[in-house]
Amino acid sequence: MTGILSLGLHPSALDYNRYPGLDEKTLTARIAAGEADLREAGFDIVPCQVSADPDEAEAKVRECVAAHPVRVVMIGAGLRMAAEHTLLFERIVNLLAASVPGIVFCFNTSPETTVDALRRGARPHD
């Protein structure tokens, strides 16, 4: 079965000063709950949390994609919405477009909106 790459910044890579009321423990729990919701909804996900370093992140994405065939990627808000991660986001998108022809991109606004984002671009167990 071809999976869905659930791609986001590792919770340790965020600057929590920018997110009042959020900390690494809380975000980690929200991500885990979101992944459980995805599996319960029937999606075959491949979790891939990356560092903020573009070279390290690119290597991690290559590793995740090599280990598990994917056809859809859901890129989390933390990776694409902060201006300081623009280069990282750009490199990841270009890497995936080049290495997984025809990949479908989905975007959430929080871990809690991931199922809805994937329903727009994929069906469970496709």
C-alpha positions as CSV (number, residue, x, y, z in Angstrom):
1,M,0.0,0.0,0.0
2,T,1.2,3.5,-0.8
3,G,1.2,5.8,2.2
4,I,0.8,9.4,3.1
5,L,3.8,11.3,4.2
6,S,2.8,13.3,7.3
7,L,5.6,15.9,7.3
8,G,6.3,18.5,9.9
9,L,8.9,20.2,12.0
10,H,10.0,18.1,15.0
11,P,8.5,19.7,18.1
12,S,12.0,20.4,19.4
13,A,12.7,22.6,16.3
14,L,10.1,25.3,17.2
15,D,10.7,28.6,18.9
16,Y,7.9,28.5,21.5
17,N,8.4,32.2,22.3
18,R,6.4,32.8,19.1
19,Y,3.5,30.6,20.3
20,P,2.2,31.7,23.7
21,G,0.4,28.9,25.5
22,L,2.2,26.2,23.5
23,D,5.2,24.1,24.6
24,E,7.0,21.0,23.2
25,K,5.1,18.5,25.4
26,T,1.7,19.9,24.4
27,L,2.6,20.0,20.7
28,T,4.0,16.5,20.9
29,A,0.7,15.2,22.4
30,R,-1.4,17.1,19.8
31,I,0.7,15.5,17.0
32,A,0.3,12.0,18.4
33,A,-3.4,12.5,18.8
34,G,-3.6,13.8,15.2
35,E,-1.7,10.7,13.9
36,A,-4.0,8.4,15.9
37,D,-7.0,10.2,14.3
38,L,-5.5,9.6,10.9
39,R,-5.0,5.9,11.5
40,E,-8.5,5.6,12.9
41,A,-9.9,7.3,9.8
42,G,-8.2,4.7,7.7
43,F,-5.2,6.6,6.4
44,D,-1.8,4.8,6.0
45,I,0.5,7.5,7.3
46,V,4.3,7.7,7.3
47,P,5.3,10.1,10.0
48,C,8.3,12.3,9.2
49,Q,9.4,15.0,11.6
50,V,12.3,17.1,10.5
51,S,14.7,19.6,12.0
52,A,14.8,23.3,10.9
53,D,18.1,22.7,9.2
54,P,17.4,22.4,5.4
55,D,20.2,19.9,4.8
56,E,19.2,17.7,7.7
57,A,15.5,18.0,6.8
58,E,16.1,17.0,3.2
59,A,18.1,14.0,4.3
60,K,15.3,12.9,6.7
61,V,12.6,13.3,4.0
62,R,14.7,11.2,1.6
63,E,15.0,8.6,4.3
64,C,11.3,8.5,5.0
65,V,10.3,8.3,1.3
66,A,12.9,5.6,0.6
67,A,11.6,3.5,3.4
68,H,7.9,3.8,2.6
69,P,6.4,4.6,-0.8
70,V,4.1,7.6,-0.7
71,R,1.8,9.3,-3.1
72,V,0.5,12.1,-0.9
73,V,2.2,14.4,1.5
74,M,0.5,16.5,4.2
75,I,2.8,19.3,5.2
76,G,2.2,20.8,8.6
77,A,1.6,24.5,9.3
78,G,4.7,24.9,11.4
79,L,6.9,24.0,8.5
80,R,5.3,26.3,5.9
81,M,3.9,29.2,7.7
82,A,6.8,30.8,9.6
83,A,8.9,33.1,7.4
84,E,12.1,31.8,8.8
85,H,11.3,28.4,7.3
86,T,10.6,29.6,3.8
87,L,13.9,28.1,2.4
88,L,13.3,24.8,4.2
89,F,9.7,24.6,2.9
90,E,10.8,25.4,-0.7
91,R,13.5,22.8,-0.6
92,I,11.2,20.1,0.8
93,V,8.5,20.9,-1.8
94,N,11.0,20.8,-4.7
95,L,12.6,17.6,-3.4
96,L,9.2,15.8,-3.1
97,A,8.1,17.1,-6.6
98,A,11.3,15.8,-8.1
99,S,11.5,12.4,-6.3
100,V,7.8,11.4,-6.2
101,P,6.3,12.2,-9.6
102,G,2.6,13.1,-9.4
103,I,2.7,13.6,-5.6
104,V,-0.4,15.3,-4.2
105,F,0.2,18.0,-1.6
106,C,-2.2,18.7,1.3
107,F,-1.9,21.3,4.0
108,N,-3.3,21.6,7.5
109,T,-3.6,24.5,9.9
110,S,-3.0,22.4,13.1
111,P,-2.7,18.8,14.0
112,E,-6.4,18.8,14.6
113,T,-7.2,19.7,11.0
114,T,-5.1,17.0,9.4
115,V,-7.9,14.5,8.7
116,D,-9.8,17.2,6.9
117,A,-6.8,18.3,4.8
118,L,-6.2,14.7,3.7
119,R,-9.8,14.1,2.8
120,R,-9.4,16.9,0.3
121,G,-6.5,15.2,-1.4
122,A,-6.6,11.5,-0.6
123,R,-9.0,8.7,0.3
124,P,-8.3,6.3,3.1
125,H,-6.6,3.1,1.9
126,D,-6.2,4.4,-1.7
